[in-house]
Structure formats: structure tokens, C-alpha cells
Amino acid sequence: MSTILASALILHIVLGLVGLACIHFALMQLIRREPPYGFVVKASFSAVVFLLLSWASGAYYYVTYYGNAVKPRILDSAYPWAHQVIMESKEHVFLLIPFLAIAVWLSSLALRKNDNVNLKTAAAAVAAAALALGVFVAAAGIIVSGAVR
Amino acid sequence: MDAQTLLIIMHIIGTVLGVGGATFVEIHLVRALRDGVLSPEESAIMQTTYTVLRVGFFLLILSGFGFLILARLGEHTTWFYSIKFWMKLSIVGIIAVNAMFIQLRWIPILWGSAIALVSWYAALVLGVLHGVKEPLWIPVVYVASIFVVYIMLRQLHRRFTPHH
């Protein structure tokens, strides 16, 4: 693996992780009785930025390297399901997460102007869904990486 | 200093802050509730301890993924499929979900405290436990420990917290 590809892979993981941490911060504030919406706006916006950057760096790695060099090795290994099931799920679920983060960010912008209990609950539920899907994607990444032998 | 050493230091600091923070949350809680009320000063101490705990958790996650990246780049990924590793990951997940449930008040505070305390110590023990061939007894000990710690915390609170 070249230095650029290794850097893209590291950035993909670290940026995704920081994005998840930001959505986690937003969620932990949204479930409070009186959330500091200014903080939630910043945290959810940061989540959007980091997740999109993780998308971009991940895209470079997957388009130029994974399909040619990694996927065939996994399919030939004792764990072909790591690609056929886990990676196929991961690459589709991953597409949803930034849009969920955008929904949380827009909701928190609206909540900062007019507090609304129903919108706050919905925003917290969307943030929780984004976090749960993010954790799934991270775990899926570990399973796929473990199959490269 | 190489990346591996840096990550080990970060991981140890994260564990120390997390385990220490979880322990001190309980100590502060018992001390603070001795008079039946949580004063603003006691509340501030609790918040500071929670912040230390969160920093520890963040360092632990970040350094943990650092180890995964190093292993992936070096193609030493066999341990990614080890049961002990997934147990440790599950315990980290339980710590995060438990913190959320405590904040939402979906779980009684004493149960939440017992789960947090045992999970942090379990993560520490699993980190230093090497050469375990059959790790399936670990979840049994983990769940049993939660019950034991819950009973101990209940006794502690009964003894030191006044009842009205």
C-alpha cells in the first residue's frame, strides 16, 4: 500500500471517528432537559464536516485500491462473507450517516430559534440513529479488515 | 518515540482517567449525598469528575482505533477475530450506552453506577489479561460482578445517605 493510500485509510477512519464523537456530543446535549443549542449546532455541523471528509478520503481508498487489491484476497480467504455481507452492508449504511447528521444540524438550528419538544425528541432520535449506524460501520470496518490475511 | 509506544501511553492514560474517574464518581456521590442534598459545589466536583472520565473514554477509543490502524497497515489482523477483543469492544459500547441511559434516567442510578464501575474495571482487566484460551467465563464473571457491586453500592448508600 502506498503512503497516499495509507494516509487516505487513516484519515477515513480518524475523521469518521471524530465525526461520530461530534454526533455523540450533540446527542448527549439533546437528551438534556434544556440543551445548549449553540453547542448542539456546532457539534452537529462539525459532525457533518468530518463525516463528509471521511467519505472523501474513504472514496479515494476504496475506488483506487480496495476493489483491486483487498476484495479478491477477502473473497479467497476463509471469510468471504466479510466482503459479501459485511462490506456490502457497510458501504450502503455509510451513505446515510452524513444525511442524518445534516438533519440533526438543521433541526438544532431551528431549535435554537424556537424550542419545540417534539422536534427536540426527533432530533435526538435521529442523532441516536446516526450514532448507532456509525458504530455499526466502525465494527464492520474491523470485521472486514480482520479478513485480510 | 514510535507510534506503537505513543498509542500504548495514550491507552494507559485513557484507562487510568476512566477507571479513576468512574471510582471517584461513586466516592463523590456517596460523600455528596451524606446530607441528602447535592450542593452547587458538590455538583461542580461531580461535573469535573465526569469530564475527566469522558476525556479518558475519548483517549481510550482514539488509541484503540490507532492500534487497529497499525495492525491493518502491518497486516497483523488475526486478533481482530478474537473473542476477547470483541468482549472488550462490547464493554466499551456498554459504557457509552449506560452513560446515555443514566442521563435519560432510563436506568436507576445505582444500577447505572454498578454497570459503569464494573465495565471500566472489566475493560482494564481485559486489557492486561493475556493468553486466555477459553474466555467465555468472562461475561459470567462480568454480570455477577455487576450484581455484587450493585448490592455493595446499595448498602453504602443506605449506610451514609439519610432517609426522610
Interface residues (C-beta under 8 A of the other chain):
Chain A: M1 A6 L9 I10 I13 V14 L17 A21 H24 L27 M28 I31 R32 Y79 V135 A138 A139 I142 I143 S145 G146 A147 V148 R149
Chain B: F58 I61 L62 F65 L68 I69 A71 R72 L73 E75 T77 T78 F80 Y81 L89 G93 A96 A99 M100 Q103 L104
